[in-house]
């Protein structure tokens, strides 16, 4: 190998190492923003972190997976009993919500399931019926206040789907119901973190998860 090529290789390696280190620092700051400032959106947290650190978003923006890993590390280091207690409370609320919605086959998803939930995290559930009107009538019959929204998600084949959302409040926590067609029980939507099918948990799964957490004092 020529001296010039060796020099270029060393420069590239140093540049790559510095870039990787910068990405990790941005991921750590984004995780701190999510954990302490109540920012639930990973992209917004990454952008804010990059701006604070004065680094180029184009070069140094970490992946969602890197931010999630950094968030989990941050919570393990600094969350302590407060994080554990918050997660326990959110999972208890999830159980109550799932019991109220049993006829709609609820599944817990997101940060409350994977253990990265923060103080103001929503309890996100997948519920299954042919039309959101069934849920609307369900809540009207029970005089339960709710709001309706919608979200665009990217499907496994690259297409985009509009998912109806119904929001309600239980135990001072926002419950986010993603209303899905029953056929989607067979294939979970892509995760916004890594694009893989979302991890989902039944009511029985969540009860077991909560029980194990109480036994071990773990937040996972």
C-alpha positions in Angstrom: 0.0 0.0 0.0 1.4 3.4 -1.0 2.0 6.0 1.7 -0.7 8.3 0.2 -3.2 5.5 0.4 -2.2 4.7 4.0 -2.6 8.3 4.9 -6.1 8.5 3.3 -7.1 5.3 5.1 -6.0 6.6 8.5 -7.8 9.9 7.9 -11.0 8.0 7.0 -10.8 5.8 10.1 -10.2 8.8 12.3 -13.1 10.7 10.7 -15.4 7.7 11.0 -14.5 7.3 14.7 -15.1 10.9 15.5 -18.4 10.8 13.6 -19.5 7.7 15.6 -18.5 9.4 18.8 -20.5 12.5 17.9 -23.5 10.4 17.0 -23.3 8.7 20.4 -23.1 12.1 22.2 -26.1 13.4 20.2 -28.0 10.1 21.0 -27.2 10.6 24.7 -28.4 14.2 24.7 -31.6 13.2 22.8 -32.2 10.5 25.4 -31.8 13.0 28.2 -34.3 15.4 26.4 -36.8 12.5 26.1 -36.4 11.5 29.8 -36.4 14.9 31.4 -38.3 17.3 29.1 -41.2 15.1 28.1 -40.4 15.1 24.4 -41.9 11.8 23.0 -40.8 12.3 19.4 -37.4 10.7 18.7 -36.7 12.8 15.6 -37.6 16.1 17.4 -35.4 15.1 20.3 -32.5 14.2 18.0 -32.8 17.5 16.1 -32.9 19.5 19.3 -29.9 17.7 20.7 -27.9 18.3 17.5 -28.8 22.0 17.6 -27.7 22.3 21.2 -24.4 20.6 20.5 -23.8 22.6 17.3 -23.3 19.6 15.1 -24.6 18.9 11.6 -27.8 17.0 11.5 -26.9 15.6 8.1 -23.8 13.9 9.4 -24.3 13.3 13.1 -28.0 12.5 13.6 -28.2 9.0 15.3 -30.7 6.4 14.4 -33.8 5.8 16.5 -32.3 2.5 17.7 -29.3 4.4 19.0 -31.5 6.9 20.8 -33.6 4.1 22.3 -30.4 2.3 23.6 -29.2 5.6 25.0 -32.5 6.2 26.7 -32.5 2.8 28.3 -29.0 3.4 29.5 -29.9 6.8 30.9 -32.9 5.3 32.8 -30.8 2.5 34.2 -28.2 5.0 35.5 -30.4 7.9 36.7 -34.0 6.6 36.7 -33.8 4.6 39.9 -36.9 4.0 42.0 -38.8 6.9 40.5 -38.6 5.4 37.0 -39.6 2.0 38.3 -42.5 3.4 40.2 -43.7 5.4 37.2 -43.5 2.4 34.9 -45.4 0.3 37.4 -48.1 2.9 37.6 -48.4 3.1 33.8 -48.6 -0.6 33.5 -51.3 -0.8 36.1 -53.2 1.8 34.2 -52.7 -0.2 31.0 -54.2 -3.2 32.7 -57.3 -1.2 33.7 -57.7 0.2 30.2 -57.3 -3.3 28.6 -59.9 -4.7 31.0 -62.4 -2.0 30.0 -61.7 -2.8 26.3 -61.6 -6.5 26.4 -64.1 -7.0 23.6 -61.7 -5.2 21.2 -58.7 -7.5 21.8 -56.4 -4.8 23.2 -52.6 -5.1 22.9 -50.1 -3.0 24.7 -47.3 -1.5 22.6 -44.6 1.2 22.9 -42.6 2.6 25.7 -44.9 1.3 28.5 -44.3 -2.2 27.3 -40.6 -2.0 26.5 -39.7 -0.2 29.7 -38.6 3.2 28.3 -41.7 5.2 29.3 -41.2 8.5 31.0 -43.4 10.5 33.3 -45.8 11.8 30.7 -45.8 8.9 28.3 -49.1 7.8 26.8 -50.3 4.2 27.3 -50.5 3.1 23.7 -52.9 0.2 22.8 -53.8 -1.5 19.6 -57.5 -2.3 19.5 -59.3 -4.2 16.8 -62.7 -3.5 15.1 -63.9 -2.9 11.6 -64.7 0.7 12.2 -63.8 3.3 14.9 -67.5 4.0 15.2 -67.8 0.8 17.3 -65.4 2.3 19.8 -67.1 5.7 19.7 -70.5 4.1 20.5 -68.9 2.1 23.2 -67.6 5.2 24.9 -70.8 7.2 24.3 -72.8 4.4 26.0 -70.6 4.5 29.0 -70.4 8.3 29.1 -66.6 8.2 28.8 -65.1 11.4 27.3 -62.8 10.9 24.4 -61.1 12.7 21.5 -60.4 11.5 17.9 -57.2 12.0 15.9 -55.4 10.1 13.2 -51.9 9.1 12.3 -50.0 8.2 9.1 -47.8 5.1 9.4 -45.5 3.5 6.9 -46.4 -0.1 6.3 -44.1 -3.1 5.7 -44.5 -2.8 1.9 -43.6 0.9 1.9 -47.1 2.2 1.5 -48.7 4.6 4.0 -51.8 3.9 6.0 -54.0 6.2 8.0 -54.7 4.9 11.5 -57.6 6.3 13.5 -56.7 7.2 17.1 -59.1 7.6 20.0 -57.7 9.3 23.1 -59.1 9.2 26.6 -57.8 9.8 30.1 -57.6 7.2 32.8 -55.8 7.7 36.2 -54.7 11.1 34.9 -52.9 9.3 32.0 -53.6 9.6 28.3 -54.7 6.3 26.7 -54.0 6.2 23.0 -56.1 3.7 21.1 -54.8 2.8 17.6 -57.9 1.4 15.9 -56.9 -1.4 13.5 -58.7 -3.8 11.3 -59.0 -7.3 12.9 -56.9 -8.8 10.2 -53.9 -6.9 11.5 -54.1 -9.1 14.6 -52.0 -11.5 12.5 -49.3 -9.0 11.6 -48.2 -6.1 13.8 -47.6 -2.7 12.2 -43.9 -1.7 11.8 -42.2 -0.2 14.8 -41.3 3.5 14.3 -38.0 2.7 16.0 -36.6 -0.1 13.8 -39.3 -0.9 11.2 -39.7 -4.4 12.5 -43.2 -5.7 13.5 -44.1 -4.0 16.8 -43.8 -6.0 20.0 -47.3 -6.4 21.4 -48.6 -7.8 24.7 -52.0 -9.2 25.7 -53.6 -8.4 29.0 -52.2 -11.7 30.5 -48.8 -10.7 29.2 -48.9 -7.3 30.9 -50.1 -8.8 34.2 -47.2 -11.2 34.1 -44.8 -8.4 33.2 -46.0 -6.3 36.1 -45.8 -9.3 38.5 -42.2 -10.0 37.4 -41.3 -6.4 37.9 -42.7 -6.4 41.4 -40.7 -9.5 42.2 -37.4 -8.3 40.8 -37.6 -4.5 41.2 -36.7 -4.3 37.5 -38.2 -1.9 35.0 -37.9 -4.3 32.0 
